[in-house]
Amino acid sequence: MPYGQTGRPRAPVVELTDRRALERWRPADSETVERARRLKEQALLDLGLTHSAIASWIYSKCHHQVPTTAVDTAAVLASGDGTCLLLYNPDFFVALGLEGVRFVLFHEARHLVQRHLFAEPELLDDPVFTLACEVTINHVALVRLGARGLPVIDGRPVGVDPARMHRAYQADLAEQGLTALPYEEFTATDMIVYRELRRMRRPPVPRLPPCVHLLLDGLDQETVDRIGNEVLRSVLIAARRGNAVARGELLDLLERTEGAGERVDRLWGDLGAHALRGRTVATRRVEWWQQWLVDVLGSKLRDGERLVYPKKRGAVLAALGHEPTLARRGRERVKTLVIALDTSGSMPDGVVEWLTELVGRIDGAEAHWLSFDAVVMPFRPGERVYGGGGTSFAAVRDHVEGRHGAPGDRPASDGGRPVADGGGELDGHPDAVIVLTDGHAPPITPAMPDRWIWLITPGGDDWPERHHPPMACHRVRPALAM
Protein backbone atom coordinates (compact mmCIF):
# COMPACT_ATOMS: atom_id res chain seq x y z
CA MET A 1 0.00 0.00 0.00
CA PRO A 2 1.12 3.60 -0.22
CA TYR A 3 3.97 4.39 2.14
CA GLY A 4 2.99 3.10 5.57
CA GLN A 5 -0.79 3.52 5.40
CA THR A 6 -2.97 0.96 7.14
CA GLY A 7 -6.09 0.84 4.95
CA ARG A 8 -6.50 -0.86 1.63
CA PRO A 9 -5.02 1.47 -1.01
CA ARG A 10 -7.12 2.47 -3.92
CA ALA A 11 -6.27 1.15 -7.37
CA PRO A 12 -4.55 3.60 -9.74
CA VAL A 13 -7.11 5.94 -11.22
CA VAL A 14 -4.94 6.84 -14.23
CA GLU A 15 -1.99 5.33 -16.07
CA LEU A 16 0.91 6.18 -13.78
CA THR A 17 3.36 6.78 -16.63
CA ASP A 18 1.02 9.26 -18.37
CA ARG A 19 2.37 12.54 -17.01
CA ARG A 20 -0.36 14.74 -18.47
CA ALA A 21 -3.11 12.56 -17.03
CA LEU A 22 -1.40 12.54 -13.64
CA GLU A 23 -1.21 16.33 -13.54
CA ARG A 24 -4.83 16.75 -14.65
CA TRP A 25 -6.34 14.26 -12.17
CA ARG A 26 -8.12 16.31 -9.48
CA PRO A 27 -5.17 18.69 -9.04
CA ALA A 28 -4.48 20.11 -5.60
CA ASP A 29 -4.78 23.86 -5.19
CA SER A 30 -1.86 25.85 -6.58
CA GLU A 31 -0.67 27.05 -3.17
CA THR A 32 -0.39 23.48 -1.84
CA VAL A 33 1.39 22.34 -4.99
CA GLU A 34 3.93 25.16 -4.66
CA ARG A 35 4.53 24.44 -0.95
CA ALA A 36 5.03 20.74 -1.73
CA ARG A 37 7.41 21.57 -4.57
CA ARG A 38 9.52 23.80 -2.29
CA LEU A 39 9.65 21.08 0.36
CA LYS A 40 10.74 18.52 -2.25
CA GLU A 41 13.46 20.78 -3.64
CA GLN A 42 14.83 21.60 -0.18
CA ALA A 43 14.77 17.93 0.84
CA LEU A 44 16.64 16.90 -2.34
CA LEU A 45 19.22 19.63 -1.70
CA ASP A 46 19.73 18.40 1.87
CA LEU A 47 20.13 14.81 0.68
CA GLY A 48 22.73 15.76 -1.89
CA LEU A 49 24.77 18.01 0.40
CA THR A 50 24.92 16.11 3.67
CA HIS A 51 22.92 12.89 3.78
CA SER A 52 22.77 10.67 0.68
CA ALA A 53 24.75 10.88 -2.55
CA ILE A 54 22.88 7.81 -3.84
CA ALA A 55 19.43 9.38 -3.35
CA SER A 56 20.64 12.64 -4.89
CA TRP A 57 21.91 10.85 -8.02
CA ILE A 58 18.74 8.77 -8.34
CA TYR A 59 16.51 11.82 -8.32
CA SER A 60 18.79 13.51 -10.85
CA LYS A 61 17.76 10.62 -13.14
CA CYS A 62 14.06 11.32 -12.48
CA HIS A 63 13.67 13.99 -15.13
CA HIS A 64 9.91 14.10 -14.49
CA GLN A 65 8.86 14.91 -10.91
CA VAL A 66 5.08 15.16 -10.95
CA PRO A 67 2.80 16.48 -8.19
CA THR A 68 -0.41 14.46 -8.43
CA THR A 69 -3.32 13.32 -6.28
CA ALA A 70 -3.50 10.11 -8.32
CA VAL A 71 -1.17 8.55 -5.71
CA ASP A 72 -1.78 8.76 -1.99
CA THR A 73 1.82 9.29 -0.92
CA ALA A 74 4.94 9.18 -3.13
CA ALA A 75 6.62 6.72 -5.47
CA VAL A 76 9.60 6.34 -7.77
CA LEU A 77 8.53 4.49 -10.91
CA ALA A 78 10.91 2.99 -13.46
CA SER A 79 8.82 2.21 -16.53
CA GLY A 80 9.37 -0.02 -19.54
CA ASP A 81 10.10 2.92 -21.85
CA GLY A 82 13.32 3.61 -19.96
CA THR A 83 12.08 6.64 -18.02
CA CYS A 84 12.15 7.21 -14.28
CA LEU A 85 9.48 9.32 -12.58
CA LEU A 86 8.97 10.72 -9.11
CA LEU A 87 5.28 11.01 -8.24
CA TYR A 88 4.25 12.77 -5.03
CA ASN A 89 0.96 13.81 -3.50
CA PRO A 90 1.19 17.53 -2.61
CA ASP A 91 -1.15 17.21 0.40
CA PHE A 92 0.92 14.30 1.74
CA PHE A 93 4.19 16.24 1.45
CA VAL A 94 2.75 19.34 3.11
CA ALA A 95 1.41 17.21 5.99
CA LEU A 96 4.84 15.55 6.45
CA GLY A 97 6.92 18.71 6.60
CA LEU A 98 10.56 18.98 5.57
CA GLU A 99 12.01 16.18 7.73
CA GLY A 100 9.24 13.79 6.73
CA VAL A 101 9.64 14.56 3.02
CA ARG A 102 13.38 14.01 3.28
CA PHE A 103 12.75 10.63 4.98
CA VAL A 104 10.25 9.48 2.33
CA LEU A 105 12.47 10.54 -0.58
CA PHE A 106 15.42 8.66 0.94
CA HIS A 107 13.20 5.61 1.51
CA GLU A 108 11.91 5.50 -2.07
CA ALA A 109 15.39 6.00 -3.57
CA ARG A 110 16.76 3.18 -1.44
CA HIS A 111 13.99 0.88 -2.71
CA LEU A 112 15.26 1.41 -6.24
CA VAL A 113 18.79 0.40 -5.18
CA GLN A 114 17.45 -2.65 -3.32
CA ARG A 115 15.51 -3.74 -6.40
CA HIS A 116 18.70 -3.41 -8.49
CA LEU A 117 20.85 -5.41 -6.07
CA PHE A 118 18.24 -8.05 -5.13
CA ALA A 119 16.50 -8.99 -8.38
CA GLU A 120 16.07 -12.74 -7.82
CA PRO A 121 12.40 -13.68 -8.44
CA GLU A 122 12.26 -15.91 -5.35
CA LEU A 123 13.19 -12.91 -3.18
CA LEU A 124 10.90 -10.43 -4.89
CA ASP A 125 7.95 -12.83 -4.52
CA ASP A 126 8.57 -13.44 -0.81
CA PRO A 127 6.51 -11.10 1.42
CA VAL A 128 8.96 -11.69 4.29
CA PHE A 129 11.78 -10.29 2.13
CA THR A 130 9.58 -7.29 1.28
CA LEU A 131 9.06 -6.72 5.01
CA ALA A 132 12.81 -7.14 5.64
CA CYS A 133 13.54 -4.44 3.05
CA GLU A 134 11.13 -2.06 4.81
CA VAL A 135 12.87 -2.71 8.12
CA THR A 136 16.40 -2.24 6.79
CA ILE A 137 15.61 0.80 4.64
CA ASN A 138 13.90 2.61 7.51
CA HIS A 139 16.71 1.68 9.91
CA VAL A 140 19.31 3.10 7.50
CA ALA A 141 17.16 6.20 6.93
CA LEU A 142 16.90 6.86 10.68
CA VAL A 143 20.68 6.53 11.08
CA ARG A 144 21.81 8.46 8.00
CA LEU A 145 19.28 11.26 8.36
CA GLY A 146 19.73 11.56 12.12
CA ALA A 147 15.95 11.30 12.53
CA ARG A 148 14.41 10.80 15.98
CA GLY A 149 11.72 8.54 14.58
CA LEU A 150 9.48 7.78 11.63
CA PRO A 151 7.58 10.60 9.90
CA VAL A 152 4.38 11.50 11.75
CA ILE A 153 1.01 12.62 10.40
CA ASP A 154 -1.80 13.50 12.82
CA GLY A 155 0.25 12.10 15.68
CA ARG A 156 0.69 8.66 14.09
CA PRO A 157 4.02 7.33 12.73
CA VAL A 158 4.03 6.52 9.02
CA GLY A 159 5.89 3.40 7.88
CA VAL A 160 7.40 0.22 9.31
CA ASP A 161 9.16 0.95 12.62
CA PRO A 162 12.36 -1.20 12.77
CA ALA A 163 12.54 -1.01 16.60
CA ARG A 164 8.92 -2.13 16.95
CA MET A 165 9.53 -4.94 14.46
CA HIS A 166 12.56 -6.05 16.48
CA ARG A 167 10.44 -6.21 19.65
CA ALA A 168 7.86 -8.36 17.87
CA TYR A 169 10.67 -10.62 16.64
CA GLN A 170 12.08 -10.98 20.17
CA ALA A 171 8.65 -11.86 21.59
CA ASP A 172 7.99 -14.45 18.87
CA LEU A 173 11.35 -16.20 19.39
CA ALA A 174 10.91 -16.11 23.16
CA GLU A 175 7.64 -18.01 22.79
CA GLN A 176 9.57 -20.65 20.82
CA GLY A 177 12.35 -20.82 23.41
CA LEU A 178 14.88 -19.48 20.90
CA THR A 179 17.56 -16.83 21.32
CA ALA A 180 16.99 -13.55 19.50
CA LEU A 181 19.69 -11.22 18.25
CA PRO A 182 20.10 -7.77 19.82
CA TYR A 183 18.94 -4.84 17.70
CA GLU A 184 22.43 -3.89 16.43
CA GLU A 185 23.10 -7.42 15.16
CA PHE A 186 19.53 -7.85 13.89
CA THR A 187 19.87 -4.80 11.61
CA ALA A 188 23.53 -5.35 10.63
CA THR A 189 22.83 -6.53 7.06
CA ASP A 190 19.81 -6.90 4.81
CA MET A 191 20.09 -10.68 4.65
CA ILE A 192 20.39 -11.02 8.45
CA VAL A 193 17.07 -9.20 8.87
CA TYR A 194 15.51 -11.48 6.24
CA ARG A 195 16.95 -14.61 7.86
CA GLU A 196 15.86 -13.65 11.35
CA LEU A 197 12.31 -12.69 10.30
CA ARG A 198 11.99 -16.11 8.69
CA ARG A 199 12.75 -17.68 12.08
CA MET A 200 9.55 -16.18 13.41
CA ARG A 201 6.56 -18.46 13.72
CA ARG A 202 4.26 -15.67 12.59
CA PRO A 203 6.16 -12.96 10.69
CA PRO A 204 4.00 -9.78 10.81
CA VAL A 205 3.69 -9.57 7.04
CA PRO A 206 1.14 -6.92 5.99
CA ARG A 207 -1.73 -8.07 3.83
CA LEU A 208 -0.58 -5.66 1.14
CA PRO A 209 2.83 -4.15 0.25
CA PRO A 210 3.67 -1.03 2.28
CA CYS A 211 4.88 1.00 -0.72
CA VAL A 212 2.91 2.18 -3.71
CA HIS A 213 5.46 1.08 -6.34
CA LEU A 214 5.48 -2.44 -4.87
CA LEU A 215 1.69 -2.59 -4.97
CA LEU A 216 1.52 -1.38 -8.57
CA ASP A 217 4.66 -3.19 -9.79
CA GLY A 218 5.91 0.09 -11.20
CA LEU A 219 9.55 -0.98 -11.40
CA ASP A 220 10.68 -2.27 -14.79
CA GLN A 221 13.75 -4.39 -14.03
CA GLU A 222 15.71 -3.42 -17.15
CA THR A 223 15.26 0.28 -16.38
CA VAL A 224 16.03 -0.29 -12.70
CA ASP A 225 19.29 -2.09 -13.58
CA ARG A 226 20.37 0.64 -16.01
CA ILE A 227 19.65 3.47 -13.59
CA GLY A 228 21.06 1.52 -10.64
CA ASN A 229 24.35 0.91 -12.43
CA GLU A 230 24.62 4.54 -13.54
CA VAL A 231 23.89 5.85 -10.04
CA LEU A 232 26.25 3.51 -8.20
CA ARG A 233 29.02 4.19 -10.72
CA SER A 234 28.60 7.96 -10.33
CA VAL A 235 28.64 7.68 -6.53
CA LEU A 236 31.74 5.48 -6.69
CA ILE A 237 33.55 8.07 -8.83
CA ALA A 238 32.61 10.75 -6.29
CA ALA A 239 33.87 8.54 -3.47
CA ARG A 240 37.18 7.96 -5.24
CA ARG A 241 37.53 11.72 -5.66
CA GLY A 242 37.25 12.29 -1.92
CA ASN A 243 33.52 12.95 -1.39
CA ALA A 244 33.06 11.89 2.23
CA VAL A 245 29.26 11.51 2.00
CA ALA A 246 29.51 9.28 -1.08
CA ARG A 247 32.31 7.18 0.39
CA GLY A 248 30.58 6.66 3.73
CA GLU A 249 27.26 5.74 2.17
CA LEU A 250 28.80 3.37 -0.36
CA LEU A 251 30.89 1.60 2.27
CA ASP A 252 27.77 1.23 4.43
CA LEU A 253 25.84 -0.23 1.48
CA LEU A 254 28.69 -2.65 0.76
CA GLU A 255 28.65 -3.85 4.36
CA ARG A 256 24.87 -4.16 4.41
CA THR A 257 24.88 -6.41 1.33
CA GLU A 258 27.65 -8.64 2.70
CA GLY A 259 26.78 -12.31 2.13
CA ALA A 260 23.87 -11.46 -0.17
CA GLY A 261 24.99 -13.95 -2.81
CA GLU A 262 27.07 -14.29 -5.96
CA ARG A 263 24.97 -11.89 -8.05
CA VAL A 264 25.36 -8.97 -5.64
CA ASP A 265 29.07 -9.66 -5.19
CA ARG A 266 29.51 -9.76 -8.96
CA LEU A 267 27.68 -6.44 -9.37
CA TRP A 268 29.98 -4.80 -6.86
CA GLY A 269 32.99 -6.47 -8.48
CA ASP A 270 32.05 -5.23 -11.95
CA LEU A 271 31.82 -1.70 -10.55
CA GLY A 272 35.16 -2.04 -8.76
CA ALA A 273 33.55 -0.92 -5.50
CA HIS A 274 35.44 -3.41 -3.33
CA ALA A 275 38.58 -1.33 -3.91
CA LEU A 276 37.13 1.19 -1.43
CA ARG A 277 37.70 -1.44 1.24
CA GLY A 278 41.19 -2.25 0.03
CA ARG A 279 40.38 -5.52 -1.72
CA THR A 280 39.22 -6.63 -5.13
CA VAL A 281 36.87 -9.35 -6.31
CA ALA A 282 37.23 -11.30 -9.54
CA THR A 283 34.76 -10.02 -12.12
CA ARG A 284 33.75 -11.38 -15.47
CA ARG A 285 35.49 -9.85 -18.49
CA VAL A 286 35.24 -6.12 -17.88
CA GLU A 287 37.63 -4.14 -15.68
CA TRP A 288 36.21 -1.14 -13.80
CA TRP A 289 38.32 1.33 -15.77
CA GLN A 290 37.14 -0.24 -19.05
CA GLN A 291 33.48 0.25 -18.14
CA TRP A 292 34.27 3.80 -17.00
CA LEU A 293 35.94 4.57 -20.33
CA VAL A 294 33.00 3.16 -22.32
CA ASP A 295 30.56 5.36 -20.35
CA VAL A 296 32.66 8.53 -20.59
CA LEU A 297 33.46 8.00 -24.25
CA GLY A 298 29.80 7.40 -25.04
CA SER A 299 28.88 10.73 -23.45
CA LYS A 300 31.39 12.58 -25.64
CA LEU A 301 30.56 11.00 -29.03
CA ARG A 302 27.18 12.54 -29.65
CA ASP A 303 24.88 11.81 -32.55
CA GLY A 304 25.66 14.02 -35.51
CA GLU A 305 22.29 13.96 -37.25
CA ARG A 306 20.27 17.16 -37.58
CA LEU A 307 16.81 17.48 -36.07
CA VAL A 308 14.25 19.34 -38.20
CA TYR A 309 10.54 20.07 -37.93
CA PRO A 310 8.62 18.48 -40.86
CA LYS A 311 6.06 21.19 -41.67
CA LYS A 312 3.59 19.14 -43.74
CA ARG A 313 3.65 16.11 -41.47
CA GLY A 314 3.51 18.38 -38.42
CA ALA A 315 0.39 20.10 -39.74
CA VAL A 316 -1.34 16.74 -40.25
CA LEU A 317 -0.39 15.56 -36.77
CA ALA A 318 -1.60 18.83 -35.23
CA ALA A 319 -4.93 18.49 -37.06
CA LEU A 320 -5.32 15.01 -35.59
CA GLY A 321 -4.61 16.30 -32.10
CA HIS A 322 -1.14 14.76 -31.74
CA GLU A 323 1.94 16.40 -30.27
CA PRO A 324 4.47 17.88 -32.73
CA THR A 325 7.53 15.74 -33.37
CA LEU A 326 11.01 16.33 -34.76
CA ALA A 327 12.51 14.18 -37.50
CA ARG A 328 16.10 13.39 -38.35
CA ARG A 329 17.50 14.49 -41.68
CA GLY A 330 20.88 14.47 -43.31
CA ARG A 331 23.91 12.22 -43.19
CA GLU A 332 25.47 11.50 -39.83
CA ARG A 333 28.81 13.19 -39.31
CA VAL A 334 31.76 10.87 -38.81
CA LYS A 335 32.93 10.83 -35.20
CA THR A 336 36.66 11.52 -34.92
CA LEU A 337 38.61 9.85 -32.13
CA VAL A 338 42.30 10.34 -31.27
CA ILE A 339 44.12 7.74 -29.15
CA ALA A 340 47.56 8.83 -27.93
CA LEU A 341 49.88 6.28 -26.26
CA ASP A 342 52.80 7.46 -24.12
CA THR A 343 55.76 5.30 -25.21
CA SER A 344 58.25 6.85 -22.78
CA GLY A 345 57.37 4.22 -20.14
CA SER A 346 55.86 0.75 -19.80
CA MET A 347 52.41 0.04 -21.19
CA PRO A 348 49.87 -2.30 -19.51
CA ASP A 349 49.32 -5.56 -21.38
CA GLY A 350 46.42 -5.72 -23.79
CA VAL A 351 45.47 -2.03 -23.72
CA VAL A 352 46.06 -1.35 -27.43
CA GLU A 353 44.16 -4.49 -28.43
CA TRP A 354 41.22 -3.67 -26.17
CA LEU A 355 41.07 -0.03 -27.33
CA THR A 356 41.18 -1.21 -30.96
CA GLU A 357 38.22 -3.52 -30.33
CA LEU A 358 36.32 -0.76 -28.49
CA VAL A 359 36.80 1.75 -31.30
CA GLY A 360 35.70 -0.89 -33.82
CA ARG A 361 32.33 -1.15 -32.02
CA ILE A 362 31.59 2.60 -32.34
CA ASP A 363 29.43 3.26 -35.39
CA GLY A 364 30.86 5.88 -37.74
CA ALA A 365 34.05 6.37 -35.73
CA GLU A 366 37.31 7.36 -37.44
CA ALA A 367 40.27 6.60 -35.19
CA HIS A 368 43.66 8.33 -35.30
CA TRP A 369 46.38 6.47 -33.39
CA LEU A 370 49.38 8.39 -32.02
CA SER A 371 52.42 7.31 -30.04
CA PHE A 372 54.39 10.03 -28.32
CA ASP A 373 57.29 10.80 -26.04
CA ALA A 374 58.78 14.24 -26.66
CA VAL A 375 57.34 14.14 -30.20
CA VAL A 376 54.23 12.69 -31.82
CA MET A 377 54.45 9.65 -34.10
CA PRO A 378 51.19 8.48 -35.77
CA PHE A 379 50.87 4.72 -36.28
CA ARG A 380 48.35 1.99 -37.07
CA PRO A 381 47.39 -0.79 -34.62
CA GLY A 382 49.74 -3.71 -35.15
CA GLU A 383 52.69 -1.53 -36.10
CA ARG A 384 55.69 -1.34 -33.82
CA VAL A 385 55.90 1.85 -31.79
CA TYR A 386 59.10 3.55 -30.67
CA GLY A 387 59.84 5.91 -27.83
CA GLY A 388 61.69 6.46 -24.61
CA GLY A 389 62.99 10.02 -24.77
CA GLY A 390 61.03 12.19 -22.31
CA THR A 391 57.33 13.07 -22.42
CA SER A 392 55.50 16.11 -23.77
CA PHE A 393 51.72 16.45 -23.52
CA ALA A 394 52.06 19.81 -25.26
CA ALA A 395 53.21 17.99 -28.40
CA VAL A 396 50.00 15.93 -28.40
CA ARG A 397 47.86 18.99 -27.76
CA ASP A 398 49.50 20.97 -30.56
CA HIS A 399 49.19 18.01 -32.93
CA VAL A 400 45.50 17.47 -32.11
CA GLU A 401 44.64 21.16 -32.33
CA GLY A 402 46.57 21.58 -35.57
CA ARG A 403 48.94 24.25 -34.27
CA HIS A 404 51.94 22.84 -36.10
CA GLY A 405 53.29 19.57 -37.45
CA ALA A 406 55.36 17.68 -34.91
CA PRO A 407 58.90 16.61 -35.87
CA GLY A 408 57.96 12.95 -35.51
CA ASP A 409 54.87 13.06 -37.73
CA ARG A 410 54.43 10.65 -40.60
CA PRO A 411 57.18 10.55 -43.20
CA ALA A 412 56.90 12.53 -46.41
CA SER A 413 55.15 9.65 -48.20
CA ASP A 414 52.12 10.34 -45.99
CA GLY A 415 52.25 14.06 -46.57
CA GLY A 416 53.44 14.81 -43.03
CA ARG A 417 49.87 14.67 -41.75
CA PRO A 418 48.25 12.35 -39.18
CA VAL A 419 46.65 9.35 -40.83
CA ALA A 420 43.60 7.52 -39.50
CA ASP A 421 42.89 3.81 -39.56
CA GLY A 422 41.05 4.27 -42.80
CA GLY A 423 43.59 6.71 -44.21
CA GLY A 424 41.58 9.90 -43.54
CA GLU A 425 43.09 13.18 -42.35
CA LEU A 426 42.51 14.74 -38.96
CA ASP A 427 40.05 17.44 -40.02
CA GLY A 428 39.14 19.84 -37.21
CA HIS A 429 39.09 19.14 -33.49
CA PRO A 430 38.28 15.48 -32.67
CA ASP A 431 35.18 14.49 -30.70
CA ALA A 432 37.30 12.76 -28.08
CA VAL A 433 40.99 12.37 -27.23
CA ILE A 434 42.14 9.39 -25.16
CA VAL A 435 45.62 9.65 -23.66
CA LEU A 436 47.25 6.60 -22.08
CA THR A 437 50.19 7.78 -19.97
CA ASP A 438 51.93 7.68 -16.61
CA GLY A 439 51.13 11.38 -16.24
CA HIS A 440 54.71 12.41 -15.50
CA ALA A 441 55.13 15.50 -17.65
CA PRO A 442 54.26 19.20 -17.41
CA PRO A 443 50.44 19.62 -17.30
CA ILE A 444 48.58 21.22 -20.20
CA THR A 445 45.25 22.94 -20.73
CA PRO A 446 43.67 21.85 -24.04
CA ALA A 447 41.37 24.16 -25.96
CA MET A 448 38.48 21.75 -25.29
CA PRO A 449 39.33 19.96 -22.00
CA ASP A 450 35.87 18.35 -21.78
CA ARG A 451 36.80 16.18 -24.79
CA TRP A 452 39.98 14.73 -23.28
CA ILE A 453 40.05 11.39 -21.42
CA TRP A 454 43.19 10.42 -19.50
CA LEU A 455 44.06 6.81 -18.59
CA ILE A 456 46.84 6.78 -15.98
CA THR A 457 49.08 3.71 -15.67
CA PRO A 458 49.96 2.25 -12.21
CA GLY A 459 52.20 4.53 -10.18
CA GLY A 460 51.40 7.49 -12.40
CA ASP A 461 50.29 11.04 -11.61
CA ASP A 462 46.54 11.68 -12.01
CA TRP A 463 46.98 15.45 -12.29
CA PRO A 464 44.20 15.83 -14.95
CA GLU A 465 41.64 15.07 -12.23
CA ARG A 466 43.01 17.92 -10.08
CA HIS A 467 43.50 20.30 -12.99
CA HIS A 468 41.34 23.38 -13.54
CA PRO A 469 39.09 22.69 -15.27
CA PRO A 470 39.21 18.99 -14.29
CA MET A 471 39.32 16.40 -17.08
CA ALA A 472 38.00 12.84 -17.19
CA CYS A 473 40.71 10.70 -15.60
CA HIS A 474 41.05 7.15 -14.33
CA ARG A 475 43.80 4.68 -13.44
CA VAL A 476 44.20 1.48 -15.47
CA ARG A 477 45.33 -1.82 -14.06
CA PRO A 478 48.50 -3.55 -15.24
CA ALA A 479 46.72 -6.56 -16.77
CA LEU A 480 43.34 -6.99 -18.40
CA ALA A 481 40.91 -9.88 -17.94
CA MET A 482 40.36 -10.27 -21.64
Secondary structure by P-SEA (a helix, b strand, c coil): cccccccccccccccccaaaaaaacccccaaaaaaaaaaaaaaaaaaaccccaaaaaaaaacccccccccccbbbbbbccccbbbbbbcaaaaaaacaaaaaaaaaaaaaaaaaaaacccccccccaaaaaaaaaaaaaaaaaaaccccccccccccccccaaaaaaaaaaaaaaacbbbbccccccccaaaaaaaaaacccccccccccccccccccccaaaaaaaaaaaaaaaaaaaaaccaaaaaaaaaaaaaaccccaaaaaaaaaaccccccccccccccccaaaaaaaaaaaaaccccbbbbbbaaaaaaaaaacccbbbbbbccccbbbbbbbbbcccccccaaaaaaaaaaaaccbbbbbbbbbccbbbbbccccbbbbcccccaaaaaaaaaccccccccccccccccccccccccccccccbbbbbcccccbbbbccccccbbbbbcccccccccccccccbbbbbcccccc
